[in-house]
Amino acid sequence: MARICELTGKRPMKGSKIWRSGKAKREGGIGTHITAITKRRFFPNLQRVKAVVNGEVRYIRVTAAAIKKGLVVKPLKRTWKKDAAPKAA
C-alpha cells in the first residue's frame, strides 16, 4: 500500500541528513564543517479514519493536516444497539 494521502495527494519526499562537526564561530570556534550527507525520506503523517466517501462509509488513509483542515467528513455516531441474542420462536 502506497504512503499517499487519499485527499491531498501528499507522498513521501526525498531529503538528506547533514552531519556537522566543529564549534560555531559565534560560540568562539573556528566554524562548523559538513562531514557527511546521507539520503533519507520524509513520510506524511497518515492516519486511518472512517469517513463518508461518495455517500458510503469506508476507511481512508489521510494526513493529519487534512483532518485538521476539515477535509474529512466523518459519519454519524450509531445510536441503536445490537440485540443481545435473537429469540428462538
MMTF fields as JSON, N, C-alpha, C and O atoms, coordinates in Angstrom:
{
  "mmtfVersion": "1.0.0",
  "mmtfProducer": "UNKNOWN",
  "numBonds": 355,
  "numAtoms": 356,
  "numGroups": 89,
  "numChains": 1,
  "numModels": 1,
  "chainsPerModel": [1],
  "groupsPerChain": [89],
  "chainIdList": ["A"],
  "bondAtomList": [4, 2, 8, 6, 12, 10, 16, 14, 20, 18, 24, 22, 28, 26, 32, 30, 36, 34, 40, 38, 44, 42, 48, 46, 52, 50, 56, 54, 60, 58, 64, 62, 68, 66, 72, 70, 76, 74, 80, 78, 84, 82, 88, 86, 92, 90, 96, 94, 100, 98, 104, 102, 108, 106, 112, 110, 116, 114, 120, 118, 124, 122, 128, 126, 132, 130, 136, 134, 140, 138, 144, 142, 148, 146, 152, 150, 156, 154, 160, 158, 164, 162, 168, 166, 172, 170, 176, 174, 180, 178, 184, 182, 188, 186, 192, 190, 196, 194, 200, 198, 204, 202, 208, 206, 212, 210, 216, 214, 220, 218, 224, 222, 228, 226, 232, 230, 236, 234, 240, 238, 244, 242, 248, 246, 252, 250, 256, 254, 260, 258, 264, 262, 268, 266, 272, 270, 276, 274, 280, 278, 284, 282, 288, 286, 292, 290, 296, 294, 300, 298, 304, 302, 308, 306, 312, 310, 316, 314, 320, 318, 324, 322, 328, 326, 332, 330, 336, 334, 340, 338, 344, 342, 348, 346, 352, 350],
  "bondOrderList": [1, 1, 1, 1, 1, 1, 1, 1, 1, 1, 1, 1, 1, 1, 1, 1, 1, 1, 1, 1, 1, 1, 1, 1, 1, 1, 1, 1, 1, 1, 1, 1, 1, 1, 1, 1, 1, 1, 1, 1, 1, 1, 1, 1, 1, 1, 1, 1, 1, 1, 1, 1, 1, 1, 1, 1, 1, 1, 1, 1, 1, 1, 1, 1, 1, 1, 1, 1, 1, 1, 1, 1, 1, 1, 1, 1, 1, 1, 1, 1, 1, 1, 1, 1, 1, 1, 1, 1],
  "groupList": [{"groupName": "MET", "atomNameList": ["N", "CA", "C", "O"], "elementList": ["N", "C", "C", "O"], "formalChargeList": [0, 0, 0, 0], "bondAtomList": [1, 0, 2, 1, 3, 2], "bondOrderList": [1, 1, 2], "singleLetterCode": "M", "chemCompType": "L-PEPTIDE LINKING"}, {"groupName": "ALA", "atomNameList": ["N", "CA", "C", "O"], "elementList": ["N", "C", "C", "O"], "formalChargeList": [0, 0, 0, 0], "bondAtomList": [1, 0, 2, 1, 3, 2], "bondOrderList": [1, 1, 2], "singleLetterCode": "A", "chemCompType": "L-PEPTIDE LINKING"}, {"groupName": "ARG", "atomNameList": ["N", "CA", "C", "O"], "elementList": ["N", "C", "C", "O"], "formalChargeList": [0, 0, 0, 0], "bondAtomList": [1, 0, 2, 1, 3, 2], "bondOrderList": [1, 1, 2], "singleLetterCode": "R", "chemCompType": "L-PEPTIDE LINKING"}, {"groupName": "ILE", "atomNameList": ["N", "CA", "C", "O"], "elementList": ["N", "C", "C", "O"], "formalChargeList": [0, 0, 0, 0], "bondAtomList": [1, 0, 2, 1, 3, 2], "bondOrderList": [1, 1, 2], "singleLetterCode": "I", "chemCompType": "L-PEPTIDE LINKING"}, {"groupName": "CYS", "atomNameList": ["N", "CA", "C", "O"], "elementList": ["N", "C", "C", "O"], "formalChargeList": [0, 0, 0, 0], "bondAtomList": [1, 0, 2, 1, 3, 2], "bondOrderList": [1, 1, 2], "singleLetterCode": "C", "chemCompType": "L-PEPTIDE LINKING"}, {"groupName": "GLU", "atomNameList": ["N", "CA", "C", "O"], "elementList": ["N", "C", "C", "O"], "formalChargeList": [0, 0, 0, 0], "bondAtomList": [1, 0, 2, 1, 3, 2], "bondOrderList": [1, 1, 2], "singleLetterCode": "E", "chemCompType": "L-PEPTIDE LINKING"}, {"groupName": "LEU", "atomNameList": ["N", "CA", "C", "O"], "elementList": ["N", "C", "C", "O"], "formalChargeList": [0, 0, 0, 0], "bondAtomList": [1, 0, 2, 1, 3, 2], "bondOrderList": [1, 1, 2], "singleLetterCode": "L", "chemCompType": "L-PEPTIDE LINKING"}, {"groupName": "THR", "atomNameList": ["N", "CA", "C", "O"], "elementList": ["N", "C", "C", "O"], "formalChargeList": [0, 0, 0, 0], "bondAtomList": [1, 0, 2, 1, 3, 2], "bondOrderList": [1, 1, 2], "singleLetterCode": "T", "chemCompType": "L-PEPTIDE LINKING"}, {"groupName": "GLY", "atomNameList": ["N", "CA", "C", "O"], "elementList": ["N", "C", "C", "O"], "formalChargeList": [0, 0, 0, 0], "bondAtomList": [1, 0, 2, 1, 3, 2], "bondOrderList": [1, 1, 2], "singleLetterCode": "G", "chemCompType": "PEPTIDE LINKING"}, {"groupName": "LYS", "atomNameList": ["N", "CA", "C", "O"], "elementList": ["N", "C", "C", "O"], "formalChargeList": [0, 0, 0, 0], "bondAtomList": [1, 0, 2, 1, 3, 2], "bondOrderList": [1, 1, 2], "singleLetterCode": "K", "chemCompType": "L-PEPTIDE LINKING"}, {"groupName": "PRO", "atomNameList": ["N", "CA", "C", "O"], "elementList": ["N", "C", "C", "O"], "formalChargeList": [0, 0, 0, 0], "bondAtomList": [1, 0, 2, 1, 3, 2], "bondOrderList": [1, 1, 2], "singleLetterCode": "P", "chemCompType": "L-PEPTIDE LINKING"}, {"groupName": "SER", "atomNameList": ["N", "CA", "C", "O"], "elementList": ["N", "C", "C", "O"], "formalChargeList": [0, 0, 0, 0], "bondAtomList": [1, 0, 2, 1, 3, 2], "bondOrderList": [1, 1, 2], "singleLetterCode": "S", "chemCompType": "L-PEPTIDE LINKING"}, {"groupName": "TRP", "atomNameList": ["N", "CA", "C", "O"], "elementList": ["N", "C", "C", "O"], "formalChargeList": [0, 0, 0, 0], "bondAtomList": [1, 0, 2, 1, 3, 2], "bondOrderList": [1, 1, 2], "singleLetterCode": "W", "chemCompType": "L-PEPTIDE LINKING"}, {"groupName": "HIS", "atomNameList": ["N", "CA", "C", "O"], "elementList": ["N", "C", "C", "O"], "formalChargeList": [0, 0, 0, 0], "bondAtomList": [1, 0, 2, 1, 3, 2], "bondOrderList": [1, 1, 2], "singleLetterCode": "H", "chemCompType": "L-PEPTIDE LINKING"}, {"groupName": "PHE", "atomNameList": ["N", "CA", "C", "O"], "elementList": ["N", "C", "C", "O"], "formalChargeList": [0, 0, 0, 0], "bondAtomList": [1, 0, 2, 1, 3, 2], "bondOrderList": [1, 1, 2], "singleLetterCode": "F", "chemCompType": "L-PEPTIDE LINKING"}, {"groupName": "ASN", "atomNameList": ["N", "CA", "C", "O"], "elementList": ["N", "C", "C", "O"], "formalChargeList": [0, 0, 0, 0], "bondAtomList": [1, 0, 2, 1, 3, 2], "bondOrderList": [1, 1, 2], "singleLetterCode": "N", "chemCompType": "L-PEPTIDE LINKING"}, {"groupName": "GLN", "atomNameList": ["N", "CA", "C", "O"], "elementList": ["N", "C", "C", "O"], "formalChargeList": [0, 0, 0, 0], "bondAtomList": [1, 0, 2, 1, 3, 2], "bondOrderList": [1, 1, 2], "singleLetterCode": "Q", "chemCompType": "L-PEPTIDE LINKING"}, {"groupName": "VAL", "atomNameList": ["N", "CA", "C", "O"], "elementList": ["N", "C", "C", "O"], "formalChargeList": [0, 0, 0, 0], "bondAtomList": [1, 0, 2, 1, 3, 2], "bondOrderList": [1, 1, 2], "singleLetterCode": "V", "chemCompType": "L-PEPTIDE LINKING"}, {"groupName": "TYR", "atomNameList": ["N", "CA", "C", "O"], "elementList": ["N", "C", "C", "O"], "formalChargeList": [0, 0, 0, 0], "bondAtomList": [1, 0, 2, 1, 3, 2], "bondOrderList": [1, 1, 2], "singleLetterCode": "Y", "chemCompType": "L-PEPTIDE LINKING"}, {"groupName": "ASP", "atomNameList": ["N", "CA", "C", "O"], "elementList": ["N", "C", "C", "O"], "formalChargeList": [0, 0, 0, 0], "bondAtomList": [1, 0, 2, 1, 3, 2], "bondOrderList": [1, 1, 2], "singleLetterCode": "D", "chemCompType": "L-PEPTIDE LINKING"}],
  "groupTypeList": [0, 1, 2, 3, 4, 5, 6, 7, 8, 9, 2, 10, 0, 9, 8, 11, 9, 3, 12, 2, 11, 8, 9, 1, 9, 2, 5, 8, 8, 3, 8, 7, 13, 3, 7, 1, 3, 7, 9, 2, 2, 14, 14, 10, 15, 6, 16, 2, 17, 9, 1, 17, 17, 15, 8, 5, 17, 2, 18, 3, 2, 17, 7, 1, 1, 1, 3, 9, 9, 8, 6, 17, 17, 9, 10, 6, 9, 2, 7, 12, 9, 9, 19, 1, 1, 10, 9, 1, 1],
  "groupIdList": [1, 2, 3, 4, 5, 6, 7, 8, 9, 10, 11, 12, 13, 14, 15, 16, 17, 18, 19, 20, 21, 22, 23, 24, 25, 26, 27, 28, 29, 30, 31, 32, 33, 34, 35, 36, 37, 38, 39, 40, 41, 42, 43, 44, 45, 46, 47, 48, 49, 50, 51, 52, 53, 54, 55, 56, 57, 58, 59, 60, 61, 62, 63, 64, 65, 66, 67, 68, 69, 70, 71, 72, 73, 74, 75, 76, 77, 78, 79, 80, 81, 82, 83, 84, 85, 86, 87, 88, 89],
  "secStructList": [7, 7, 7, 7, 7, 6, 6, 6, 7, 7, 7, 7, 3, 3, 3, 3, 3, 3, 3, 3, 3, 1, 7, 7, 4, 4, 4, 6, 1, 1, 7, 7, 3, 3, 3, 3, 3, 3, 3, 3, 3, 3, 7, 7, 7, 3, 3, 3, 3, 3, 3, 3, 3, 6, 6, 3, 3, 3, 3, 3, 3, 3, 3, 2, 2, 2, 2, 2, 2, 6, 7, 7, 7, 7, 7, 7, 7, 7, 7, 7, 7, 7, 7, 1, 1, 7, 7, 7, 7],
  "xCoordList": [0.841, 0.0, 0.89, 1.806, 0.609, 1.423, 1.156, 0.049, 2.186, 2.05, 1.611, 2.36, 0.386, -0.138, -1.47, -2.304, -1.669, -2.933, -3.991, -3.754, -5.162, -6.217, -6.946, -7.641, -6.803, -7.476, -6.536, -6.875, -5.361, -4.452, -3.406, -2.845, -3.132, -2.123, -0.705, 0.246, -0.545, 0.803, 1.459, 0.812, 2.761, 3.512, 4.881, 5.232, 5.673, 6.996, 7.882, 7.816, 8.709, 9.626, 11.059, 11.359, 11.94, 13.347, 14.031, 13.641, 15.05, 15.818, 17.148, 17.537, 17.843, 19.128, 19.363, 18.855, 20.151, 20.561, 21.993, 22.857, 22.258, 23.588, 24.285, 23.762, 25.474, 26.284, 27.299, 28.01, 27.36, 28.296, 29.204, 28.82, 30.417, 31.324, 31.952, 32.001, 32.425, 33.06, 32.171, 31.028, 32.739, 32.047, 31.732, 32.571, 30.515, 30.104, 30.999, 31.512, 31.186, 32.047, 31.501, 32.271, 30.181, 29.603, 29.786, 29.625, 30.125, 30.387, 31.885, 32.309, 32.676, 34.109, 34.919, 36.108, 34.303, 35.024, 35.532, 35.492, 36.005, 36.562, 35.487, 35.722, 34.32, 33.22, 32.89, 33.735, 31.643, 31.235, 31.527, 31.559, 31.74, 32.016, 31.138, 30.892, 30.668, 29.863, 30.811, 31.761, 30.543, 31.411, 30.758, 31.458, 29.43, 28.746, 27.325, 26.713, 26.806, 25.411, 24.837, 25.355, 23.755, 23.101, 21.68, 21.02, 21.218, 19.869, 18.843, 19.107, 17.676, 16.582, 15.268, 15.25, 14.154, 12.823, 11.972, 12.05, 11.161, 10.226, 8.841, 8.344, 8.215, 6.922, 5.786, 5.939, 4.647, 3.495, 2.889, 2.985, 2.266, 1.66, 0.277, -0.737, 0.242, -1.011, -1.761, -1.175, -3.068, -3.95, -5.058, -5.489, -5.514, -6.615, -7.894, -8.063, -8.791, -10.015, -11.238, -11.167, -12.35, -13.615, -14.251, -14.409, -14.621, -15.162, -16.275, -16.41, -17.078, -18.133, -17.552, -17.17, -17.49, -16.96, -18.013, -18.407, -18.458, -19.493, -20.75, -21.347, -21.142, -22.357, -22.216, -23.183, -21.052, -20.872, -19.739, -18.808, -19.837, -18.846, -17.752, -18.024, -16.507, -15.372, -14.137, -14.109, -13.12, -11.861, -10.984, -10.867, -10.368, -9.424, -8.16, -8.182, -7.066, -5.79, -5.534, -5.321, -5.557, -5.359, -4.324, -4.061, -3.744, -2.762, -3.463, -4.644, -2.714, -3.253, -3.607, -4.548, -2.854, -3.144, -4.508, -5.229, -4.878, -6.182, -7.311, -8.374, -7.085, -8.1, -8.278, -9.404, -7.163, -7.227, -7.916, -8.628, -7.708, -8.336, -9.83, -10.549, -10.31, -11.731, -12.104, -13.269, -11.14, -11.431, -12.128, -12.741, -12.031, -12.627, -14.029, -14.206, -15.028, -16.403, -16.63, -16.704, -16.741, -16.903, -18.374, -19.26, -18.637, -20.03, -20.661, -19.966, -22.009, -22.725, -22.498, -22.296, -22.533, -22.383, -23.639, -24.748, -23.466, -24.583, -25.282, -24.621, -26.601, -27.329, -28.036, -28.334, -28.305, -29.031, -28.067, -26.888, -28.596, -27.796, -28.165, -29.312, -27.179, -27.455, -28.212, -28.013, -29.083, -29.782, -28.762, -27.826, -28.962, -28.044, -28.03, -26.962, -29.2, -29.313, -30.687, -31.686, -30.755, -32.076, -32.88, -32.374, -34.154, -35.029, -35.529, -35.936, -35.494, -35.993, -37.51, -38.088, -38.159, -39.62, -40.236, -41.46],
  "yCoordList": [-1.177, 0.0, 1.245, 1.366, 2.156, 3.357, 4.318, 4.378, 5.061, 6.035, 7.379, 8.356, 7.407, 8.605, 8.965, 8.093, 10.258, 10.739, 10.676, 11.131, 10.11, 9.94, 11.241, 11.317, 12.269, 13.541, 14.605, 15.272, 14.766, 15.837, 15.37, 16.183, 14.052, 13.543, 13.67, 13.465, 14.008, 14.103, 12.74, 11.722, 12.724, 11.477, 11.684, 12.819, 10.624, 10.785, 11.716, 11.722, 12.5, 13.422, 12.986, 12.39, 13.295, 12.983, 14.138, 15.298, 13.792, 14.809, 14.227, 13.153, 14.937, 14.444, 14.836, 15.847, 14.008, 14.265, 14.759, 14.072, 15.93, 16.532, 16.419, 16.872, 15.809, 15.656, 16.792, 17.024, 17.487, 18.606, 18.374, 17.729, 18.905, 18.849, 20.211, 20.999, 20.485, 21.773, 22.642, 22.304, 23.775, 24.721, 25.979, 26.457, 26.514, 27.693, 28.885, 29.002, 29.771, 30.946, 31.86, 32.438, 31.996, 32.889, 32.361, 33.093, 31.075, 30.477, 30.418, 29.831, 31.025, 31.087, 30.024, 29.868, 29.291, 28.237, 28.69, 29.873, 27.733, 28.026, 27.898, 28.271, 27.377, 27.211, 25.747, 24.878, 25.472, 24.085, 23.663, 24.487, 22.363, 21.8, 20.577, 19.819, 20.392, 19.215, 18.039, 18.122, 16.935, 15.762, 14.644, 13.819, 14.606, 13.544, 13.969, 14.72, 13.488, 13.708, 12.349, 11.677, 11.946, 10.682, 10.964, 11.866, 10.189, 10.365, 9.793, 8.82, 10.415, 9.933, 10.323, 11.056, 9.831, 10.145, 10.719, 10.274, 11.711, 12.316, 11.776, 11.991, 11.07, 10.444, 11.334, 11.996, 11.359, 12.118, 11.411, 10.192, 12.194, 11.66, 11.092, 11.759, 9.863, 9.248, 8.615, 7.979, 8.808, 8.221, 7.47, 7.878, 6.378, 5.598, 6.025, 5.761, 6.684, 7.202, 6.72, 6.432, 6.644, 6.284, 7.565, 8.529, 7.58, 8.789, 8.453, 7.313, 9.472, 9.323, 9.715, 10.866, 8.738, 8.974, 8.523, 7.357, 9.442, 9.165, 8.533, 7.633, 9.008, 8.533, 7.251, 6.824, 6.616, 5.382, 5.561, 6.336, 4.831, 4.922, 3.908, 2.72, 4.381, 3.467, 4.071, 5.257, 3.243, 3.706, 4.284, 3.703, 5.431, 6.029, 6.417, 6.609, 6.526, 6.945, 8.387, 8.687, 9.28, 10.704, 11.263, 10.677, 12.397, 13.031, 13.725, 14.066, 13.926, 14.623, 16.059, 16.625, 16.656, 18.029, 18.11, 19.091, 17.085, 17.062, 16.941, 17.536, 16.176, 16.031, 17.37, 17.783, 18.053, 19.341, 20.411, 21.262, 20.372, 21.351, 21.123, 22.015, 19.935, 19.634, 19.04, 19.1, 18.465, 17.863, 16.512, 16.031, 15.899, 14.577, 14.754, 15.426, 14.143, 14.169, 12.869, 11.799, 12.972, 11.761, 11.349, 12.202, 10.032, 9.562, 9.841, 10.093, 9.792, 9.997, 8.817, 7.687, 9.095, 8.035, 7.181, 7.694, 5.883, 4.957, 5.045, 5.007, 5.161, 5.303, 4.02, 3.836, 3.138, 1.92, 0.843, 0.843, -0.081, -1.178, -2.471, -2.674, -3.341, -4.666, -5.495, -5.316, -6.403, -7.307, -8.246, -8.7, -8.528, -9.411, -10.801, -11.343, -11.381, -12.689, -12.788, -12.415, -13.278, -13.432, -14.493, -15.567, -14.167, -15.092, -16.191, -15.937, -17.427, -18.565, -18.583, -18.351, -18.857, -18.841, -20.13, -20.259],
  "zCoordList": [0.0, 0.0, 0.0, 0.813, -0.913, -1.037, 0.121, 0.656, 0.49, 1.575, 0.985, 1.004, 0.462, -0.185, 0.457, 0.704, 0.726, 1.277, 0.179, -0.94, 0.498, -0.497, -0.818, -1.831, 0.023, -0.229, -0.799, -1.776, -0.195, -0.62, -1.616, -2.351, -1.652, -2.571, -2.055, -2.809, -0.769, -0.206, -0.231, 0.015, -0.534, -0.624, -0.001, 0.322, 0.181, 0.768, -0.07, -1.299, 0.628, -0.042, 0.228, 1.263, -0.724, -0.542, 0.175, 0.042, 0.933, 1.638, 2.045, 1.586, 2.905, 3.374, 4.813, 5.298, 5.488, 6.856, 6.784, 6.237, 7.322, 7.23, 8.576, 9.594, 8.58, 9.777, 9.806, 8.828, 10.914, 11.057, 12.245, 13.221, 12.155, 13.302, 13.466, 12.522, 14.644, 14.932, 15.797, 16.103, 16.179, 17.041, 16.231, 15.466, 16.403, 15.645, 15.962, 17.075, 14.98, 15.163, 16.25, 17.016, 16.325, 17.326, 18.743, 19.719, 18.84, 20.157, 20.446, 21.442, 19.575, 19.824, 19.11, 19.386, 18.201, 17.496, 16.141, 15.803, 15.383, 14.062, 12.976, 11.826, 13.333, 12.389, 12.209, 12.425, 11.806, 11.607, 10.176, 9.263, 9.998, 8.682, 8.483, 9.421, 7.258, 6.933, 6.732, 5.952, 7.448, 7.338, 6.533, 5.944, 6.499, 5.744, 5.437, 6.196, 4.325, 3.951, 3.568, 2.677, 4.252, 3.928, 3.473, 3.988, 2.509, 1.978, 2.951, 3.658, 2.97, 3.799, 3.154, 2.165, 3.715, 3.202, 4.331, 5.476, 3.988, 4.922, 4.577, 3.471, 5.534, 5.291, 5.8, 6.827, 5.096, 5.6, 6.808, 6.946, 7.675, 8.894, 8.561, 8.767, 8.047, 7.606, 8.768, 9.645, 8.747, 9.748, 9.02, 7.941, 9.611, 9.029, 9.743, 10.933, 9.019, 9.623, 8.843, 7.649, 9.554, 8.939, 8.417, 9.165, 7.123, 6.521, 5.546, 5.1, 5.22, 4.231, 2.875, 2.662, 1.952, 0.61, -0.401, -0.421, -1.226, -2.235, -1.623, -2.213, -0.442, 0.202, 0.993, 1.625, 0.988, 1.768, 2.77, 2.549, 3.873, 4.941, 4.68, 4.504, 4.655, 4.488, 5.133, 5.461, 5.31, 5.882, 4.779, 3.7, 5.056, 4.123, 4.882, 6.098, 4.145, 4.748, 4.348, 3.173, 5.335, 5.08, 6.047, 7.097, 5.687, 6.558, 7.718, 7.637, 8.795, 9.96, 9.599, 10.156, 8.663, 8.226, 7.547, 7.734, 6.755, 6.088, 7.109, 6.931, 8.176, 9.23, 9.943, 10.219, 10.242, 10.934, 10.084, 10.618, 8.764, 7.867, 7.722, 7.273, 8.098, 7.984, 6.639, 6.246, 5.921, 4.626, 4.758, 3.806, 5.948, 6.176, 6.756, 7.772, 6.102, 6.612, 7.35, 6.745, 8.667, 9.477, 9.52, 9.471, 9.61, 9.663, 11.016, 12.001, 11.052, 12.3, 13.231, 12.788, 14.518, 15.514, 15.53, 15.383, 15.706, 15.734, 17.09, 18.128, 17.092, 18.353, 18.775, 19.955, 17.829, 18.181, 18.645, 18.29, 19.452, 20.0, 19.302, 18.903, 19.16, 18.593, 19.636, 20.837, 19.172, 20.095, 20.723, 20.066, 22.013, 22.719, 22.109, 21.827, 21.902, 21.266, 20.613, 21.229, 19.393, 18.776, 19.507, 19.833, 19.76, 20.489, 19.574, 18.44, 20.082, 19.295, 19.363, 20.425, 18.236, 18.173, 18.597, 18.594]
}
